[in-house]
Amino acid sequence: MAAARVLLLLSGRPESVSFAQSVCGLLGAGPELGPWLTHCGLQRGQLLLSARPFPGASARLPLQRPPFCPFAALNQQPSPAGTELPTNRGVDLGVAIILQSSDQTVLLTRRTRTLRVSPNLWVPPGGHVELDEELLDGGLRELWEESGLQLPQGQFSWVPLGLWESAYPPRLSWGLPRYHHIVLYLLVVSQESQQQLQARIQPNPSEVSAFMWLGPEVAAAIAATEDGTETPRHLSQDLPPSVLAVELEHDGGTRPLALPVSTLLRTTPTTTEGEERVSTGTKFALRLWLQHLSSVTPRPCASGAHMDPGPAKEEQNVDPLPPNQGSGKPSA
């Protein structure tokens, strides 16, 4: 079995998590939707999680899973004969970058239709963390590989937002899960504007088919459709019918795309993949970004101009790492 990437502190010592186990469940998640505050140790190529404080913990972050998480369902019911999940694999570690411009927009990319995992989904740049790779370094590497953006040292700050338990396929109705990750969402705040960043974007056509920048109002509308949200949110009447995106063409060029906002508000279908939408984990990350944004830049709420992304839980983002200035290592 490969070196464990996600470890849990359950009985006073770090323990690896097998592929079939629900991380949220092992940490005490109940039937409620969450999120659950989790103490984290951010290390090279590894993530140590605990429901209680422990020496070396560097952050306390919300951990969430979708209400239809297949691992939660499988832990509550026996698997049908002949459909056992692998026992020689652990839970993988991923990182995703919520890149914020100086004018408070964030970057999302659309995965190409030809990818085997999560095709046609809008997500932030991200992917696997390599063994012995710093988590921020892994996120910045994925940002560069997917978008061509390299952020100059000293011209950005960063802070961890939260953790997402990810499965693919995401629903048992699609089939048994083949991938299991804990994804760490990192907010990276650039000193460059959206226009400056966009001028340097060179998307990787093997992974990205389009990209766009979201402002807080549209992001709040998307976050309000997070799958499993307890109560429906009232959408602002001032939402535009579409948002401007940039789509890659087959000849290597790009063209503007008027993307209907209704496409971004879709939820996870019960049938198999293929429908263009924003991933459920991304909606969770957008909610965390909006809560962080409101905590650092409080603004008056004009009538109809700002939407509530959901009931903010006062303890949801307790004790995060302090903002870091362009360093590959979290500050103590």
N, C-alpha and C positions, 0 to 999 in steps of 0.2 A: 504493500500500500504506500502511495506517495506521501511525502511529508504533509502533516495536517496543516491546513491554512486557517481554519476556524477552530478555536479552542474554547471550551466552557469551563469555568471554575465552579464545580458543583459540590465537591466534597473536600474542599481545601487544597486541591491540586488541579492543574490543567488537564482536561480530558478532551480527546478528539471527538468529533461528532460524525456518526456514520451517515451515509447518503440518505437513508430512508427516514432519519429522525427529524422531527420538527424542532428547529432551534428555539423558536418562540415558546413552544410547548415545554421544552426542557428547562427554560428559564422561568417557568411558572405562569405562562399566559393562560388565561381562562377563556370562556366562550365569548367574552366581550370583544369588541373590535380593536381595542388598543388605541394608540400605541402604548408600549411598556418602556419605562425608563430603564436603561441598561448601562452599567458601568463598563467602560472599554479600556483596554490596553492596546495602543496602536504601536505595533512593532514591525520590523522588517519582514514583509511577506506574510505576516500573521496578524490575526485579530483575536484577542483574549476578551471574553465577555462574561459578565456575572450580574446576577440580580442584586448583589450586595457590594459595597465598597471593598476594595482590596489594594494592597500596596502596589504602586506602579500604575494604577488606573489614571489615565490622562484626560478622560472625558466621560460625561454622563449624557447619553443620547437616547432619543426615542427610537425604539425598534418596532417595526410594523410588518404585517403580512396581509395579503388580501383575504377577505372572508371566505373565498373559495379555494384557499391554499390546499393543494393536493396532499401535502405531507401532513397537515393537520387532520384531514379527512382519513388518510390511511392509518394514522396513529390511533384513530378511534374505531376502526373497523378492520377485520382481517382481510388480507389481500386474497383475491380469487386464486385458486390453484393454478400453478404454472405462470403466475405473473409476479413472482418475487422480484423485488428491487435489488440492485447490486449490493453486496456486503463488503466488497474490497475497495470501496471509494468513500471519500469524505465529502464534506461540504466545501465548495470552492469559494474563493474570495474575489470580489470584484470591486471596482471603484468607478464612480461617475462624477464628472465635473459639471457643476452648475456655474457656467462662466457668465459673470455679470459685467456689463460695460459700465463706464463712468456715468452714463445717462440712464442707468437702472433698467436695462433690458437684459434678457438671458437668451442664450443660444440653445436651440434644439435642432437635431438632425433627423432626417427620415432614413431609416435603414432600407437598403435596396430589396427589391422583391425576390432576388435570387438567393438571399441568405437562408441557410437552413434553420436558423433560430431567430424568432421574432421578426420575420420580414415585414416591411411596409409600416413599421411602428415609428412614431416620433419619440425620441429619447435624447438625453444629453450625451455628449461624447463620453465613452467609458469602455471598460472591458476588464480582462483578467489582470490581476496583480502577479507579477513574476516572483519567483522565489528569491528572497533576500533583497527585494526592491522596496524602497520606502513608498508608503501609500500615496503621498502627494506626487512623488516622482512617477509612479505608475499612472496616476490620473493625467498628469501633464504629458506623458508619453502618448497615452491614448488620444488626448486632445490633438496632439501634433499629427499622429498617424491618420486620424479621421478627417481633420479639418485643415491641416497644414499650418495651424497657428502655433507659434512658439512665443511665450510671454517673456519679455526681458526681465532679468533678475532685478529685484528692487522696485518693480513697477506693478506689483500686485500683492494683495493680502489674501489670506484664506482662513477658513474655519470649517470644521465638520458640522454637517446639518443633522444627519440621522442615518439609520440603518434599515434596510429592506430585505426581507426573506423572499427570494425570487425562485420560481420554479418554471421550467419549460418542458412540456406544455404547461400552461398556467392552470388548466382545469382538468379534472379527471375525465370529464366528458370528451376531452380531446385525446385521451390516452394516458398511460402512465408517464410520470415525469422522467426525462432523460438528463436534465441538468438541474443542479441545486446550488444556489449561490447566496451568500450574504453580501449585499451591495452597500458600500459606504458612499454616501453622497457628500461631496466636498464643495462648498461654495468658494469660488475663486473670484475675487473682485479686482478687475483690471483698472488701471488708471487711464486706459485708452477708451475713447468713445466707440459707440457701435459702428459709426462710419469708418473710423480708423481700423478697427478690427476686421470689418467686412472687406476692406480693401486688401487685406492680407490672406483672406481665407482661400485655400485651394483644396476643396474636398476630394477625398479618395473615392473614386467612382466604384470601386469594388465593394465599398461598405456604405456609402452615402449617396442617396439619389436626390436629396433636396435639403435645404436648411432655412431657418427663419429665426428672427429675434422677437421675443415676446415681452410686452410691457406688463406692468402689474394688473391692469384691468382685465385683459384677456387671460392672463395666467390665473387670475382668481376665478374666472368663469370655468376654466378647464379643471382647476383643483376642486371646484364645487361639485363636479361630476365624478369624483373618486368613487370607484366601485365599492358598494357596501356602506356608503355614507348613511348615517342614521336617519336624517331628515333631509328632504329636498331643499335646496337653496333657491332663493329668488334671483334670477339672472337679471342683470342690468339691462334696461331698455336701450341704453346708449351703446351697447356692443355693436361693432361693425359687422356687416354680413360676411366679410372675408378679411383675411390678413395677408400681407405681402410676404411671399417666400421666394426663394431662388431655387430653380430646378435645373439639374444637370441634363444636358442633351447627349445623344449618342456620339456626336462628333467631338465631344470634349468641351463644348461651349456651355453657356448657361442662359437661362431665360427667366424672366419674372413670372411668378405664378400667383394668381389670386386664389388662395386656399380658403374654402368656406369654413367659417367658424364652427358650423354644425359638424364638420368632420372631426374637429378636435374635441368635441364634446361627447363623442361616442364612448360607450362602455364596453367591457370585454364581452364578446359574444359567446354564447354557449356552444356554438359549433366551431369548426377548426379555423385556423389563422388565415389571414390574407386581407382582411378589411383594414383600411388605413385609419389609424386612431393614435391617441397618445397612450403610452403604456400606463398601467395602474401605478407602478412604482414611481414613474415620472410625476404623476399627479400628486402623490404623497410628497415628493421632493419639492414641488412647486408650492405646496401649502407651507412647508417649512421655510422656504425662501421668503414667502410673503410675511410670515411671522417674524423672521429675522429682520426683514426690511422695515417693518413697522416699528420694531424695537430700537432700531438705530436711526431711522429717519421718520419720526412721527409726523403725520400730515393730517390736517383737517379733512373730514370726509364730506365732500360735496354731494348733494342729493343726486343719486343715480349715477355718480361718476366713479364710485368705488364699491366693489362687492365684497361681502364677507366671505372669505374662503372656507369658513367653517368655524365652529366654536373653538377658540384658542384655549388650550389647556395650559394654565399658568406654569405648571411644572414640566411642560413637554420638552423644553430645550434647556434643562437646568445644567449648570456647570459645564458648558462646552469649553473647548480649548480657546484661549484668547486669540484674537486675530494675529496672524503671522505675516511677516513681510517677506514674501518671496523666498522663503527658506525651504529646503527639502525636508526639514525635521520639525515636528511640533515642538513648541517651546514648553519648558517644564512648568 
